[in-house]
C-alpha cells in the first residue's frame, strides 16, 4: 500500500480519498431498476474512476465567482484581510488570458517513483450548470516540496465558475512518475485470445446480467455484466492472495 502524506497552511482543504456524494453531485439514491433515472454512480467504471484520487475542498468562508466578461476574467468574492503576511491575497489571479490560478500551498508527498497529477473533480462530468471549476492537468514529481498553485481553465464568455465553502473543486491522482509504456499492435495470438474473451462475454450477457438488467426513465438500457465480472475477479484475487 502506498502512503500519501500532506502538509498545508489551510486545514479546511482537508484532502481525502475522493468519495461519491449520493445524494449530491453523483446523483440521487435511485435503485438500478426499470423506470429509475440514470445517474453517473450507476456506471461502475465511472464510479471506480471517480474514487481513484484525492479530492480537495474549497477552504474559504464565502463563495468565489470567476466570470469572463468581454474577454476579461472577473473575480467576485469577499476574502477580507490576508490571514498572514507574505501571502498573495486574494489567492486567485489571472494566468495569461485563458487560465487562472489559485495559490493553494499544499504539499502532497508520494513515494519514490510516483508523482501527483491534478485534474478536474469528477463532479465536473456530472454537472449540468457549467459552473464547476476546470482544473488543468499537471504532473509534479515527488521531489517537488510544495504545490504552490493550481491552474484552472477560464470559463467561456459570459459563464461563471463557482467555488463554494466546503465543496470539492479539484482532484489529485497518484501516478507513476514516468509513463514507461509503448503502444504496439497485438500479435495474432493475442488478438484471437481477446476476441474469444469478448465473444464469450457478449454471448453470456443475458445470463450474467439476468438479475441486474434494467431500463432507465430515458429508455437507456443497463445491465450488470461488467459489475458481476468485476465482483468475481475480486473474489478470485482474494483467494489467490490467501
TABELNOR-V368532 format. One record per helix or strand of 3 or more residues. SS is the DSSP state (h for helix, s for strand). FROM is the first residue (numbers start at 1). LEN is the number of residues. If there is no record, write none. Layout:
((SS | FROM | LEN) (SS | FROM | LEN))
This chain:
((s | 5 | 4) (h | 11 | 3) (h | 40 | 3) (h | 44 | 7) (s | 54 | 4) (s | 64 | 6) (s | 72 | 5) (s | 92 | 4) (s | 99 | 4) (s | 106 | 4) (s | 114 | 6) (h | 123 | 4) (s | 138 | 4) (s | 150 | 4) (s | 160 | 4) (s | 168 | 9) (h | 188 | 21) (h | 225 | 17))
